[in-house]
Amino acid sequence: MYMDGDNNLSPWMLETLGRINWTNDIRVIVLYDGPGASDTKAVWGSEPWRTSVWGERNMGDPATLQEFVGWGRAMCPSRQVVLAIMNHGKATQGIAYDDRSAKDRLTAPEINQALWGMNIDVLFLDACLMAEVGELYELRDSAGIVVASANLGWSVFIEDEIPGVIRALPPTHTSADVGIGIAKAYAAACSGYPYTVAVFDQSQIHKALTPLKRLADYEAALRVARQAVQRYDSQSVFLKLDDEDDFVDVRDLLRLTALQVAITAGNNSQQLSDAQMIQNEIDAMSSYVLYKDCRSTTSMYEVDLDDAHGLAVYFPTVRKYAEFDQYVDGALFPDFTAACPEWMGIVEGAAWLESTRLALPESDVPPMLEP
């Protein structure tokens, strides 16, 4: 567990640390960094647990993540490894914000760099807005299974339940079984609140890229679809879905585009065939998104996630923030940019985008919500 508590989340992380049932059958290793000076420490073993002081580490530095995972694997060799990264996050900004290190954070390419060759079976990105297709493509070699949320996350931090999740599975369980168990535990902890959580088989991520590439052929239909698509709470005013939210649901975007192509087809057999082809590719995505659970609420928070399917893509309607330039230039997700230039062309050339660019205000770091 990579617990970055060098921010306002430390109280909930310490609670999680205190709830862990330390046993020998499922070995848990934690790297915790709090908001104080020189308070980074590793914790492992069975009760009474052992600790090792690491001084003051920048949890937003990929070298810290790489050292921890390498050290942990050497300390406790295992046939199956689950890594949870716990903190604030947004796919287009990063995860593991470290306040004492000028809010440095891990970008997707940096995580991939740190985990290269580490053979992580399940990666749990326990933060807001980390289930975005460009970011997940960068992580395709970092882990076999990824668990993440496309919407805002909740600081329920169920990592202490993961050993129990694994223990309850049959001996022949797979990494996908572990990922789905983690997702179900997260969903249960968020009961009554709006949430999304999904499990991704990273070996099948090309199933998500193929239909995105095709959308470049249907600009008029895509424009209509963008107006009605399921949004995720990713920008500006949080806990309110609005036009400035720049993450949208991939499956819903494809569905609405296919619907619009079919509506405008008339007797055009080619357009009807194209609409069916998009639908077939939507169906094929089920081998990538292995499991999803999404919940709307209208009581405490009015957040409509009825058309959410757990996987987002960055698709802004305004060129308002600096991350837009970093996205279309390939700085955020270089591998995704090379693999899916058709989608990058859609985002960069969308005719309805405004031209104003602003630096991303610090207040727009997504909150990890307290239940």
Secondary structure in CASP SS format (residue, H / E / C, confidence):
PFRMAT SS
TARGET T0000
AUTHOR 0000-0000-0000
METHOD secondary structure of the structure
MODEL  1
M C 1.00
Y E 1.00
M E 1.00
D E 1.00
G C 1.00
D C 1.00
N C 1.00
N C 1.00
L C 1.00
S H 1.00
P H 1.00
W H 1.00
M H 1.00
L H 1.00
E H 1.00
T H 1.00
L H 1.00
G H 1.00
R H 1.00
I C 1.00
N C 1.00
W C 1.00
T C 1.00
N C 1.00
D C 1.00
I C 1.00
R C 1.00
V C 1.00
I E 1.00
V E 1.00
L E 1.00
Y E 1.00
D E 1.00
G C 1.00
P C 1.00
G C 1.00
A C 1.00
S C 1.00
D C 1.00
T E 1.00
K E 1.00
A E 1.00
V E 1.00
W E 1.00
G C 1.00
S C 1.00
E C 1.00
P C 1.00
W C 1.00
R E 1.00
T E 1.00
S E 1.00
V E 1.00
W E 1.00
G E 1.00
E C 1.00
R C 1.00
N C 1.00
M C 1.00
G C 1.00
D C 1.00
P H 1.00
A H 1.00
T H 1.00
L H 1.00
Q H 1.00
E H 1.00
F H 1.00
V H 1.00
G H 1.00
W H 1.00
G H 1.00
R H 1.00
A H 1.00
M H 1.00
C C 1.00
P C 1.00
S C 1.00
R C 1.00
Q C 1.00
V C 1.00
V E 1.00
L E 1.00
A E 1.00
I E 1.00
M E 1.00
N C 1.00
H C 1.00
G E 1.00
K E 1.00
A C 1.00
T C 1.00
Q C 1.00
G E 1.00
I E 1.00
A E 1.00
Y E 1.00
D E 1.00
D H 1.00
R H 1.00
S H 1.00
A C 1.00
K C 1.00
D E 1.00
R E 1.00
L E 1.00
T C 1.00
A H 1.00
P H 1.00
E H 1.00
I H 1.00
N H 1.00
Q H 1.00
A H 1.00
L H 1.00
W C 1.00
G C 1.00
M C 1.00
N C 1.00
I E 1.00
D E 1.00
V E 1.00
L E 1.00
F E 1.00
L E 1.00
D E 1.00
A C 1.00
C C 1.00
L C 1.00
M C 1.00
A C 1.00
E E 1.00
V H 1.00
G H 1.00
E H 1.00
L H 1.00
Y H 1.00
E H 1.00
L C 1.00
R C 1.00
D C 1.00
S C 1.00
A E 1.00
G E 1.00
I E 1.00
V E 1.00
V E 1.00
A E 1.00
S C 1.00
A C 1.00
N C 1.00
L C 1.00
G C 1.00
W E 1.00
S C 1.00
V C 1.00
F C 1.00
I H 1.00
E H 1.00
D H 1.00
E H 1.00
I H 1.00
P H 1.00
G H 1.00
V H 1.00
I H 1.00
R H 1.00
A C 1.00
L C 1.00
P C 1.00
P C 1.00
T C 1.00
H C 1.00
T C 1.00
S H 1.00
A H 1.00
D H 1.00
V H 1.00
G H 1.00
I H 1.00
G H 1.00
I H 1.00
A H 1.00
K H 1.00
A H 1.00
Y H 1.00
A H 1.00
A H 1.00
A H 1.00
C C 1.00
S C 1.00
G C 1.00
Y C 1.00
P C 1.00
Y E 1.00
T E 1.00
V E 1.00
A E 1.00
V E 1.00
F E 1.00
D E 1.00
Q H 1.00
S H 1.00
Q H 1.00
I C 1.00
H H 1.00
K H 1.00
A H 1.00
L H 1.00
T H 1.00
P H 1.00
L H 1.00
K H 1.00
R H 1.00
L H 1.00
A H 1.00
D H 1.00
Y C 1.00
E H 1.00
A H 1.00
A H 1.00
L H 1.00
R H 1.00
V H 1.00
A H 1.00
R H 1.00
Q H 1.00
A H 1.00
V C 1.00
Q C 1.00
R E 1.00
Y E 1.00
D C 1.00
S C 1.00
Q C 1.00
S C 1.00
V C 1.00
F C 1.00
L C 1.00
K C 1.00
L C 1.00
D C 1.00
D C 1.00
E C 1.00
D C 1.00
D C 1.00
F E 1.00
V E 1.00
D E 1.00
V H 1.00
R H 1.00
D H 1.00
L H 1.00
L H 1.00
R H 1.00
L H 1.00
T H 1.00
A H 1.00
L H 1.00
Q H 1.00
V H 1.00
A H 1.00
I H 1.00
T C 1.00
A C 1.00
G C 1.00
N C 1.00
N C 1.00
S H 1.00
Q H 1.00
Q H 1.00
L H 1.00
S H 1.00
D H 1.00
A H 1.00
Q H 1.00
M H 1.00
I H 1.00
Q H 1.00
N H 1.00
E H 1.00
I H 1.00
D H 1.00
A H 1.00
M H 1.00
S H 1.00
S H 1.00
Y C 1.00
V E 1.00
L E 1.00
Y E 1.00
K E 1.00
D E 1.00
C E 1.00
R E 1.00
S C 1.00
T E 1.00
T C 1.00
S C 1.00
M C 1.00
Y C 1.00
E C 1.00
V E 1.00
D C 1.00
L C 1.00
D C 1.00
D C 1.00
A C 1.00
H C 1.00
G C 1.00
L C 1.00
A E 1.00
V E 1.00
Y E 1.00
F C 1.00
P C 1.00
T C 1.00
V E 1.00
R C 1.00
K C 1.00
Y E 1.00
A H 1.00
E H 1.00
F H 1.00
D H 1.00
Q H 1.00
Y H 1.00
V H 1.00
D C 1.00
G C 1.00
A C 1.00
L C 1.00
F C 1.00
P H 1.00
D H 1.00
F H 1.00
T H 1.00
A H 1.00
A H 1.00
C C 1.00
P H 1.00
E H 1.00
W H 1.00
M H 1.00
G H 1.00
I H 1.00
V H 1.00
E H 1.00
G H 1.00
A C 1.00
A C 1.00
W C 1.00
L C 1.00
E E 1.00
S C 1.00
T C 1.00
R C 1.00
L E 1.00
A C 1.00
L C 1.00
P C 1.00
E H 1.00
S H 1.00
D H 1.00
V C 1.00
P C 1.00
P C 1.00
M C 1.00
L E 1.00
E C 1.00
P C 1.00
END
